[in-house]
Every structure is written in structure tokens, then in C-alpha cells.
Amino acid sequence: MDRSALMLLVIGFLALLLALMYLGWHARRRRQHAVPEPRRLSSQPGESRFSAELFYVATTVAGEPLNRVAVHGLGFRARASVSVLDDGITLDIPGQQTIFIPVTELRGADRATWTIDRVVEADGLVLIAWELVDDASGTRVAVDSYLRPDAPADSRDLIAAVMGLRESNPSTPSLGGTA
């Protein structure tokens, strides 16, 4: 087999891999069509308790850190900013509408070491556990969002702010079932 035939074979194989990745991603999105859309920030909901710039890693189905939520702008890693407010949490991912997690849909916060396509030092990720809710149908999907703050102190402060917010509203669901 000459070099040009071998090169065409390799290029064809790489094209096949890219096509399969594309088809897999779109199949995942079709399977998740019933996942409710996150709430969007319509107005400033309250006083800020904590804010930080960080790295948004992923959102997964609760307790399944390898099952990425690929719909509604939650499927891609990016730099982001998070704010813990009196009424909930905002997650601002560039190119997406700001996501608002009301305190009533917040399940808690914890530390994590890994999730889909990301492994870091022990407890290097912050896990925000929350629910996607469709008010019309009553559908609730528990999810975990993984964030990587730039500074270790921001991890501690973010978790403390989220847990303080939960404690100020005892009717919120519990964290159970997360990774």
C-alpha cells in the first residue's frame, strides 16, 4: 500500500470518528428532550452573598457524574461567573442566558474530585445540587453542576454561601443522591 492510499485511509477513519461523535452527541440531546429548561434571570433577585469567576465544568444527572446534561446550554465547559443571592444562585455562562436557581430548587453543595471528562485534585470541584423544574407539567429532574473556582478559598466560601442560603429556607430538598 503506498503512502497516499494509507493517508486516505487514516483521513477516512478520522472522518468516521468525527461523524460518530456528532451522531452520539445529537442522540444524547434527543434522549434528553424532556429535561426541563433552567430558569432564566429576569430581574435582580436579591442581595449578593458571594460572587466569583470560575470554570463551569459540567451539569450531570444527580448521582450520575458520567451522564452529562447536553441540552439548554448546559453541555459545554466554559469560563463563568456565579453569584449566591438572597433568593437563589445565578450562573452566567458566556453566550447563554443567565441561569437562575431559586433557593426552593437548590438541594445543596459539596466538594467533588471528578465528573465527566474532568479529574482534579481531591475536592477540587464544587458540586451544586439543584433541580430543573417544569412548572406546566410538574416534571422535576435532579442535577449536579460542577464548578472549578480559581482559588481554594473561593470553593470554601461558595459552599458556605450555598449552605447558608439553604439553611435560611428549610423547605428546600436535600442533597441526597449526589456523587
N, C-alpha and C positions, 0 to 999 in steps of 0.2 A: 504494500500500500504506500503510495507516495505522500509527500507532506501535505499537498493541497487537499487530498481526499481525507487525510487524518484531521486536518484543520476544520474542514466542513463537518465532519462527524462530531468533533468537540463543540463547534458552534451550534449544531443541531441539538445536541444533548443539553447544552446550557439554555437554549430557547425552550426546549421541552420542560426543563425545571422551572423556568420563569412562568410558563403557561400554567403549570400545575400549582405553583404558589398563588397565582392570580385566581385560579378557579377555587382553590381551597379557601382563600380569604372571602370571596364572594359567597361561597356556600355557607361559611360561618355567619356572615351578615344575614343571609336568608333565614337561617335557623333561629337567629335572634330577632326576627322582625317583631315579635310580640313583646320584647323588652320595652318597658315604658321609657319615654324620653325624660331626661333630667329636667328639673325645674330650672327656669332661667331667671336671672336677676332683673326685676322690672323697676325697682327703686332701691335706694339705700336702706336696708332693713334694720339697722341699729348701730350702736356704738361699737367700735373695734376693740377687741380684747387682745388680738395678736395678728400680725401680718408678717409674711416672709416671701422672698423669692426662692424658688426651689425647682427641682426637676420632677415633673409628673411622669411616673413610670408606667402605670397601667391601672385599669379597673378590671376586676375579675368577679365572677360569680362568688358569693360568700362561701368561704371554706374550700374553694377550688382554685388555688393560686396559679394553676396552669390553664384555666378556662377564661381567656380574655373576653371582655365585652367589646365587641368591634363596631357597635352602632352608636349613633348620636354624638359623634365627635370624641368618644372615649377610647378609641382604638389605637391612638398613636402617641408615642412618647414626645415630650416637649418641655421646654422651659415654661414655667407657670408661676403664678402668684396665688397664695392662699391667704384668706383673712377669716379669722374667727370673730363673729359679730354677736351681739346680744340675741339675735333671732336665728342664727344659724351660721353656716360656713359658705364662703364663696371660693370658687376655684376658677381662676381666669387663665385659660389656655389660649395663647395667641392664635388667631384665625378662627376661633369658636366663640359663640356667645358665652358670657359668664354663667357658670353653673352655680345654682344656689341650692344648698342642702339645708332645709329647715330643721330646727332643733327637734321637731317631732318625728323626723325621719332619720335622725342620727342614732346609730347603735353604739358608737364608742370609738376609741382609738387605742392603738397598741404599737409595739415595735415588731418588725419582721426582718428577716435576713434575705429572703428570696421571694420572687414571683416570676411569672412568665418572662423569659429572656433577660433576667437581671438577678445576679447574686452579688451581694456586697458583704462587708464585714458584719460580724454579729450585731444585730439590732440596728443596722444602718438605714433601714427604711422605716417610715411611719405609715401605719395602716389606719386609714379612716374607714370605719364600717358604717354603712348607711343603706337606705332603701330607695329604689326607684319606684315611684307610685303613679299609677294612672287613676286619677280621681273618677273618671267616667265609668271604667269597668271594675274598679276596686283591685286591680292587679298590683301586687307588691313583689318586687324582686330584690332580695338582699344582695348587696355588692360590697366589695372591699376595694378601695382606691389606695394605691401605693405611691408615696411621695418620698423624695430624697432631698431633705434640706441641705443647704451648703455647709452649715455649721452644726456640730453636735448639740450645741446649746439650743439651737432652733428646734431640734427634734424634741428635746425635753419640754421646751416651752409650748410647742404646738400641742403635744399630748396633754399637758396640764390644762391648756386653754379649752381643748375639746372636752375633756372630762369635767372641767368646771362648768361648762355650758350644759352638759348632760345632767349634772347634779342640780343645776338650777331649774331643771324641768324633769322631775322624776317620772313622768308618764312616758318617757322615751323607751323604745325597745332595747333589749340587752344585746351585748356584743357576741353572745354565744354562736359558735359555728364558724369562726374565722380561723385563718391559718396563722 
